[in-house]
């Protein structure tokens, strides 16, 4: 083994150092996931669905590519 220097990025976690402290963040991982799903330019809303709305597994269109959906869920 050899010393590779200070740690910057490991397993989706970005590491920054400030004095004696270390700060861990997953912002790069989140941005990569948003870019992969083409949601990077999506506009945020306060509530994703109407409150009190009944949900059903049988309403709506199925995903056109289930593999993409599975990979996104697996990344979470």
QUILIN-V248935 format. One record per residue. N is the residue number from 0. NEAR is the number of other C-alpha atoms within 8 Angstrom. Layout:
n=N near=NEAR
n=N near=NEAR
This chain:
n=0 near=2
n=1 near=3
n=2 near=4
n=3 near=5
n=4 near=4
n=5 near=4
n=6 near=7
n=7 near=7
n=8 near=8
n=9 near=8
n=10 near=4
n=11 near=8
n=12 near=11
n=13 near=12
n=14 near=12
n=15 near=8
n=16 near=8
n=17 near=7
n=18 near=4
n=19 near=5
n=20 near=6
n=21 near=8
n=22 near=8
n=23 near=8
n=24 near=8
n=25 near=9
n=26 near=7
n=27 near=10
n=28 near=9
n=29 near=8
n=30 near=9
n=31 near=8
n=32 near=10
n=33 near=10
n=34 near=9
n=35 near=7
n=36 near=8
n=37 near=7
n=38 near=8
n=39 near=8
n=40 near=5
n=41 near=5
n=42 near=4
n=43 near=4
n=44 near=5
n=45 near=4
n=46 near=6
n=47 near=5
n=48 near=5
n=49 near=6
n=50 near=5
n=51 near=4
n=52 near=6
n=53 near=4
n=54 near=5
n=55 near=5
n=56 near=4
n=57 near=4
n=58 near=6
n=59 near=4
n=60 near=4
n=61 near=4
n=62 near=6
n=63 near=4
n=64 near=6
n=65 near=7
n=66 near=6
n=67 near=7
n=68 near=9
n=69 near=8
n=70 near=8
n=71 near=10
n=72 near=7
n=73 near=6
n=74 near=6
n=75 near=4
